[in-house]
């Protein structure tokens, strides 16, 4: 009886010790997460709340330019949407085209570096550095360089005119083509790097086995390479589409302010030129919610288990 009681007491002590240890682990986890949550609250959640509140501000009668007071003016959203819905749709359209082009261009580049050059680490490293080299220069400078590349006196425009693809009085700059080209180039690394990281784990023995089973290269690609690179493609498309939809630098430097204006350019103008803070905040909130809805639909439709 005494032995049984001692074992029971020891079991109770052990369980209490385990409970204390679990509580300490829980507190340690909270301490580790707390700084990150604080940063998110201060620099993400709070600005979003301020943006939402500002989008409902009203301009009192007789107020000067840029003078607004807190209110609850839902009409601000109707006003900006009725005025700028073409720019919003154009932004998503340009971002979609740029994302598709970045995927078509970036996938072969990532495959070359990650798979084909796996046995040549020196050349692989050099090409990888070249892929991320654009990050070492200013975004605006890169976009300005495209303005010079696509200029009327540039090689591309002259070559297209020589083969009669571009009319003699045609232009590449200040066109939708230039804006989409700038978006594709500037966000191409965001597409290439996730695909490269994913293809770096591809077991090439699977491709060899497919060849031994008389599978064609095209069949091997669609049945092995493409499915195994899906998480990288998924991440790359999100990393490309989201910033491209809200970009304004490319449309401002490479566009014409008529049929190339994107919603980011409109928001910049409403904030700093028109001094319409509620309208600009409403457009910003609409853009954020629209991207969130589109991304949610995309995740539910095409998301992979590794990324959900």
Secondary structure, 3 states (H helix, E strand, C coil): CHHHHHHHHHHHHHHHHHHHHHHHHHHHHHHHHHHHHHHHHHHHHHHHHHHHHHCCCECCCCCCCCCCECCCCCHHHHHHHHHHHHHHHHHHHHHHHHHHHHHHHHHHHHHHHHHHCCCCHHHHHHHHHHHHHHHHCCHHHHHHHHHHHCCCCCHHHHHHHHCCCCCCCCCCCCCHHHHHHHHHHHHHHHHHHHHHHHHCCCCHHHHHHHHHCCCCHHHHHHHHHHHHCHHHHHHHHHHHHHHHHCCCHHHHHHCCCCCCCCHHHHHHHHHHCCCCHHHHHHHHHHHHHHHHHHHHHHHHHHCCCCCC
